[in-house]
Amino acid sequence: MATIITSDCINCGACEPECPNTAIYAGAMPWELNGGSNPAIAQDIFYIVPSKCTECVGFYDHEACAAVCPVDCCIPDPNNPETEAVLLDRARALHPELTLADDAPSRFRKEGGDAAPAPGPAPATANGAPTATAAAPGAAGAPAIAPKPQPVAAATPASAASVEEYDPATWAVPVECKDCNEPFSIPYRHFQAGVVFYCPNCSGSFVPNSRLCRNVREAFEGFYGRRRRERERLEARRAKELADFEAREAAEAEAFAKELQAMAQAAKPAGKMVKPKGLAAMFS
């Protein structure tokens, strides 16, 4: 499904240069394709042209605009589902000068599915649990139904710590359906006040309010921010220790070379010719 920019957009412009297809335009700006100019889709906020959006398939394993958006307002459009194959074909058509292989980077494979999320089984999150189907307030469309998910942990185990751990695109918020009391997860980057999410078990709706979103944001960003700072301090300490170790080794090697040179100069091996001294020198 194509990506859309919701009304929460603050017009920061961070997303526009990230798009590999130049599919993002400022409000009221006409969009272009194949040399033709077309009317703007939105007037007051940035917008994404569906016919130019490939959800970054062919270029990245995530949606670049969503990754840099400071207010998480770049979200999949539930009313415009598209398959990975369609998006890859579009990328090839938009970039005929490039050779995009069938196994080019794609968020679908990263998320564990080759098909776009549409009514039916929900795609898996980075934590392995099905996600809720998200829709902007007032959006139409049937919710997705998925097999019963497993409980999701909010934090990644320390043993699996990696760069991806600090990427909000990999975070998932565990919630419990108010209707069936079953747990499911919502991608953190889509967790916004007023957005309607549907339980993959019973299709019950879940709409977070501002206070809940603020608490979730403080919890996630506080936790992962602390872990990131600790890891950065650890890596800096390791880098300094390595630099100090290499400096000591270099100094020791230099001192050893001088020692060897001194040994070479002082050595007097047996059989060395020497000038006669004393009486022996007088009769020589």
Secondary structure by P-SEA (a helix, b strand, c coil): cbbbbcccccccccccccccccccccccbbbbccccccccccccbbbbcccccccccccccccccccccccccccccccccccaaaaaaaaaaaccccccccccccccccccccccccccbbbbcccccccccccccccbbbbbbbccccccccccccccccccccccccbbbbbbbcccccccccccccccccbbbbcccccbbbbbcaaaaaaaaaaaaaaaaaaaaaaaaaaaaaaaaaaaaaaaaaaaaaaaaaaaaaaaaaccccccbbbbcccccccc
